[in-house]
């Protein structure tokens, strides 16, 4: 194999790797109330199950926290929990936090179909 053929092959392989890297989603970050959170590049595959569970749960917050734990991971979930416990984030701001996470993925919470403004 000639040097020119090797160089052409390496250049093509480099371009292919760059194209794959461009298509691969990058991890996301979120700063909320001064705390930085690293978010996965994509929502977990189980996210759709979390959404269904949240809708079925009505007023119960349990499924929302399970979803947050699956997105944040156990360590960052504890950071969030400790921030609420230490009053760095008010418990009433969790909805804002969830909205901020969703926004990173181009999603919105939307309004309930039962909303009076619908």
C-alpha positions as CSV (number, residue, x, y, z in Angstrom):
1,X,0.0,0.0,0.0
2,X,1.4,3.4,-1.0
3,X,1.9,6.3,1.4
4,X,-0.7,8.2,-0.6
5,X,-3.3,5.5,-0.2
6,X,-2.6,5.3,3.5
7,X,-3.0,9.0,3.9
8,X,-6.2,9.0,2.0
9,X,-7.6,6.2,4.1
10,X,-6.6,8.0,7.3
11,X,-8.3,11.2,6.1
12,X,-11.5,9.4,5.2
13,X,-11.5,7.6,8.6
14,X,-11.0,10.9,10.4
15,X,-13.9,12.5,8.4
16,X,-16.1,9.6,9.2
17,X,-15.3,9.8,12.9
18,X,-15.9,13.5,12.9
19,X,-19.3,13.0,11.2
20,X,-20.3,10.4,13.8
21,X,-19.2,12.7,16.6
22,X,-21.4,15.5,15.2
23,X,-24.4,13.3,15.2
24,X,-23.8,12.0,18.7
25,X,-25.7,14.3,21.2
26,X,-23.5,16.0,23.7
27,X,-24.1,16.0,27.5
28,X,-26.0,19.0,28.8
29,X,-25.5,21.2,31.8
30,X,-27.9,23.1,33.9
31,X,-27.2,25.8,36.5
32,X,-30.1,26.3,38.9
33,X,-29.9,28.6,41.9
34,X,-26.1,28.6,41.6
35,X,-25.8,24.8,41.6
36,X,-24.5,23.1,38.5
37,X,-25.9,19.8,37.3
38,X,-24.6,17.6,34.5
39,X,-27.4,16.1,32.4
40,X,-27.1,13.2,30.0
41,X,-27.0,13.9,26.3
42,X,-30.4,12.2,25.9
43,X,-33.2,11.4,28.3
44,X,-33.1,7.9,29.6
45,X,-35.0,5.2,27.6
46,X,-37.3,4.8,30.6
47,X,-38.4,8.5,30.4
48,X,-41.7,7.6,28.6
49,X,-42.6,5.3,31.5
50,X,-41.9,8.1,33.9
51,X,-44.3,10.4,32.0
52,X,-47.1,7.9,32.0
53,X,-46.5,7.2,35.7
54,X,-46.6,11.0,36.5
55,X,-49.9,11.4,34.6
56,X,-51.5,8.5,36.4
57,X,-50.3,9.6,39.8
58,X,-52.2,12.8,39.8
59,X,-51.0,14.9,42.7
60,X,-48.4,12.4,44.0
61,X,-44.9,13.7,43.7
62,X,-43.2,10.3,43.9
63,X,-43.0,9.6,40.1
64,X,-41.6,13.1,39.5
65,X,-38.8,12.4,41.9
66,X,-38.1,8.9,40.4
67,X,-37.9,10.6,37.0
68,X,-35.5,13.2,38.3
69,X,-33.4,10.5,39.9
70,X,-33.2,8.6,36.6
71,X,-32.1,11.8,34.8
72,X,-29.7,13.1,37.4
73,X,-28.3,9.9,38.7
74,X,-28.2,9.1,42.5
75,X,-25.3,11.5,43.4
76,X,-26.8,14.6,41.7
77,X,-30.2,13.7,43.0
78,X,-28.8,13.8,46.5
79,X,-27.2,17.2,45.7
80,X,-30.7,18.4,44.8
81,X,-32.2,16.9,47.9
82,X,-29.5,18.4,50.1
83,X,-30.1,21.8,48.4
84,X,-33.7,21.7,49.4
85,X,-32.9,20.5,52.9
86,X,-30.4,23.4,53.3
87,X,-32.9,25.9,51.8
88,X,-30.6,26.7,48.9
89,X,-33.5,25.6,46.7
90,X,-37.1,26.1,48.0
91,X,-39.3,23.0,47.8
92,X,-41.7,25.1,45.9
93,X,-39.1,25.6,43.2
94,X,-38.9,22.0,42.2
95,X,-41.4,22.6,39.5
96,X,-39.1,25.3,38.1
97,X,-36.2,22.9,38.3
98,X,-38.1,20.2,36.4
99,X,-39.1,22.8,33.8
100,X,-35.5,23.8,33.4
101,X,-34.4,20.2,32.9
102,X,-37.1,19.6,30.3
103,X,-36.1,22.8,28.5
104,X,-32.6,21.4,28.0
105,X,-34.2,18.7,25.9
106,X,-36.6,21.0,24.0
107,X,-39.6,19.9,26.1
108,X,-42.1,21.9,28.0
109,X,-44.4,20.8,30.8
110,X,-47.5,22.3,29.0
111,X,-50.9,22.8,30.6
112,X,-53.2,20.1,31.7
113,X,-56.1,19.4,29.4
114,X,-58.2,20.0,32.5
115,X,-57.0,23.5,32.8
116,X,-59.7,26.1,32.7
117,X,-57.7,28.2,30.2
118,X,-57.6,25.4,27.6
